C-alpha cells in the first residue's frame, strides 16, 4: 500500500480513562496503540505526527463511585474538561487531534473541544460514530450507571446537567441531523427512545446486511457534511466483529467485518473533511497479542488516506 505526501499534521492525545466502563483495563489503551506502532505508521504516510502524552485521569482504587446512576461523575467530568481544552487548542494550532482511549465517555471531552473550535469560527461539526452500542443512555435509563454508555446522548444534547456542561455553550455539541451512528447491534430497551429523541441517523447491522456498507456510509457522510466544516470520527473498536477485535470490554458478536471497516474509513477519507478522530475501548487485558490496537492503527491509516494503489 502507498500514500502520497500530505500536509496534514497529527497530534496524538492519550486519554487513559476507564472509570466510565464496567470492566477495568481500557486505561491501558493509549499505550497499546503506541506499542502497535501508531507513530511510524502515520509517518509512513508522509504525515507529521507529535505526541502530547496522556492527560490526567483518576483510577478507581483512589475514588468512590458516588451516585450509582452516574458512577465517578466528578472524575470523568474533570478528565473530559481537560481533554476538551487540549483538543480545541490542537485544532486551533491547525492540527488533527487523534485521541486514544480510554473508555467511550472521553467522547464528551473530544467532541466538546471539536465543537468549541468550530463555534469560534461560526462553523459547525458533523459526526460519524461507529459502535456496537448506542451509548445513548441517561442516568434515568442506564441499567448500570456506567457513563461510557451515555456519551452519544450527551454530545447530541441529552443527559445529566453536569455532563452537558462539559460543552461550555448553549445547545448540543452536534445536532442530530448532522450525525450518524453505524454498526448498532446491542441497544438497551429504554435507550431506544433516547436514540430517536436526539435525531441521529442510526444504522444497525441489519442496515449494513441489507444495503451494504457503501450505501450506509454514503447516507452517514451526507448527514455529517450537512452544513458542516469538518467531520469528527469516533471509533469504538467493539463496532468490529470480535473475531477481528477481541480486545474490547463489551464485545458483541456479528459485528462489522475487517473490510467493511476499512471501506468506511476510506470513504470518510475521500471527503477530505475529517478533522478529528478518537479510538476507544481497547482493553489489552482481553486482547490477543495486541491485535485490536494494531487494527485500530490500520483503520486510522485508512482514514488518513492510505490507499491500496
Secondary structure by P-SEA (a helix, b strand, c coil): cccccccbbbbbbbbccccccccccccaaaaaaaaacaaaaaaaacbbbbbccccccccccccccccccccaaaaaaaaaaaaaaaaaaaaaacbbbbcccccccaaaaaaaaaaaaaaaacbbbbbbbbccccccccccccccccccccaaaaaaccccccccccccccccccccccccccccccccccaaaaaaaaccccccaaaaaaccaaaaaaaaaaaaaccccbbbbbbccccccccccccccccccccccaaaaaaaaaaaaaaccccbbbbccccccccccaaaaaaaaaaaaaaaccccc
